[in-house]
Amino acid sequence: MKTRFAPSPTGPLHLGHAWSAWMAHDMARAAGGAFLLRIEDIDRQRSKLEWEDQLKRDLEWLGIEWDAPPMRQSERMESYRAALGDLWRRGLLYPCTCTRRDIAAAISAPQEGAGPDGPIYPGTCRHRRPDHAERQMAPPEDAHLRLLMREALIGTTETLRNGHGGLPFHEFGGVMGSGTIWTSEADMEAKVGDVVLARKDFGTSYHLSVVLDDAAQGITHVVRGADLFEATPIHVLLQRLLGLPTPDYHHHALVRDAAGKRLAKRDDARAISVYREAGWTPEALRARLQESLIAPEP
């Protein structure tokens, strides 16, 4: 077993991060496996070295040790560009210049239960898909690059019992239970749509980077919050398109405040450093979280 924790150095780590890191770390240790750290710093404007240094100190205080030097996404841009080039040459990407406001204006009615990336993209720029000659050149860097979902699904899905295609992955012991989870082709088109695989200001995206990085680090079991469960079929599809292995997934319950709201980076009052300075011990924090997953007052 090989697990990982992959924080972004854009703010302080909070108790939700601590819980996720503990779970991934403990699972690997119990299985005699390895635990790795990855710094997800593709957002160069918001990522800061001081936050990276602090998150490492916080993890060490929590008793979490990693078994290899941390991987940093900012040092892997060539890998992301290579994967994008492959998908571009295969005719599976197209450039998009739509802003969030453009997308909101193009959607005729409010969408219920938006997809993993927010509102389902209406396909405004889909007519810009590159022709054969354009695919022989590098993809443009002055636009977002979106995945042609319908074309990407062709030849990558398996047959469900009802005869339609779908994408399976194995869930082990998380809030979704254990077993094979299937996502149909129809749901991928209707509830996910043409997702962005490269933002023009990043040169990549979370979906593309996490898939390539998990493969590069040899991750066998992905342990992460239940808020990322709906993104997993996107990752499985990309793994199949790029010829990468699909790890097992464990989506755990989220740490919430007393009002039931999940913690976020803006919740500085729940930062791990605040608890440390208030005199809490890692053991006491873990015990309180195990009771109810409700963040205690610092």
C-alpha positions, -999 to +999 in steps of 0.1 A: +000+000+000+012+035-008-009+065+002-003+103+001-014+136+015-015+165-010-021+199+005-019+233-013+003+259+003-022+287-001-031+291+036-029+273+070-038+237+074-069+231+095-084+202+114-099+187+082-065+185+067-051+169+099-079+142+098-072+134+062-034+132+067-038+110+098-061+086+080-038+082+050-007+080+072-022+054+096-035+032+068-001+030+051+016+023+084-009-004+094-003-022+061+035-019+063+034+005+033+046+039+025+032+074+030+041+103+007+037+140+007+029+161-023+028+199-025+000+210-049+013+244-058+001+248-094-016+281-083+016+301-084-002+334-074-016+320-042+010+294-032+037+307-008+068+291+005+060+303+040+027+283+039+046+253+026+071+255+055+043+259+080+023+229+067+054+207+070+059+219+106+022+212+114+024+177+100+055+170+120+038+182+151+009+159+143+033+130+143+031+124+105+063+113+087+067+109+050+089+083+034+105+103+005+112+139-004+079+157-011+068+160-048+061+196-059+037+201-087+054+233-098+084+211-108+063+188-130+050+212-157+067+193-185+048+161-176+015+180-176+023+196-210+032+162-225-001+147-214-020+177-228-001+174-261-010+138-264-047+145-258-046+174-282-030+154-310-058+128-305-084+154-310-098+152-275-093+188-264-105+222-276-096+257-266-121+277-246-121+314-238-153+316-218-153+332-184-175+322-155-198+351-163-200+339-200-209+304-189-236+317-164-251+338-192-251+309-217-270+286-193-307+293-200-319+280-166-303+274-132-287+240-129-296+218-099-267+199-084-239+213-105-210+190-114-176+187-098-164+219-115-196+239-109-222+245-136-221+221-165-204+238-195-229+245-222-205+238-251-201+274-263-166+269-276-170+233-287-171+244-324-134+254-320-122+218-318-089+217-338-087+202-373-060+177-383-035+204-392-040+223-359-035+191-339+000+187-353+010+219-335+012+225-298-020+234-280-026+271-275-015+286-242-038+317-243-070+297-236-084+270-213-083+235-227-115+215-223-120+177-227-144+166-254-163+143-230-184+124-256-153+116-277-132+108-247-157+082-235-155+062-268-135+031-263-127+038-226-158+025-208-168-010-198-202-026-203-227-023-174-252-051-167-279-031-185-258-030-216-247+006-215-212+018-209-197+030-176-166+037-157-159+016-126-136+022-096-131+004-063-141+022-031-128+007+002-142+014+036-151+051+033-184+068+037-195+052+004-188+017+018-167-009+000-172-022-035-173-012-071-188+022-080-201+027-116-207+060-134-226+057-166-216+074-199-249+093-198-241+107-163-206+117-174-220+138-202-250+152-184-235+157-149-198+164-156-195+177-192-165+191-209-142+197-180-112+220-181-079+201-181-057+232-184-064+267-172-045+293-192-032+309-159-021+275-145-010+255-176-028+225-160-057+217-137-064+198-105-080+169-124-050+164-148-023+170-122-037+147-095-040+118-120-005+122-134+010+128-099-006+098-083+007+076-111+042+091-108+043+085-071+030+050-075+000+057-052-021+025-047-048+039-024-061+074-025-075+087+008-093+120+007-125+138+017-160+129+006-162+163-012-140+149-039-160+117-045-179+132-075-146+141-092-134+105-091-150+094-124-132+122-141-099+109-128-107+073-138-115+085-173-082+103-175-063+073-162-078+052-190-071+078-217-035+082-206-028+045-199-023+049-162-033+026-133-064+033-113-058+032-075-084+022-049-102+051-033-113+059+003-135+090+007-138+098+044-162+120+063-155+157+065-146+176+097-173+203+103-179+231+127-207+231+153-231+245+127-224+216+103-204+236+078-172+219+065-139+235+072-121+255+046-088+274+042-106+306+052-113+291+086-081+303+102-096+300+136-095+262+131-059+262+119-037+235+134-012+261+146-039+278+167-046+246+186-010+240+191-005+275+205-036+270+227-020+241+244-037+212+227-018+180+221-021+159+189-035+130+209-062+152+224-072+166+190-074+132+175-095+119+203-120+147+200-123+143+162-128+106+166-158+112+188-179+131+163-158+148+136-170+182+149-141+206+153-136+217+189-131+253+199-094+261+200 
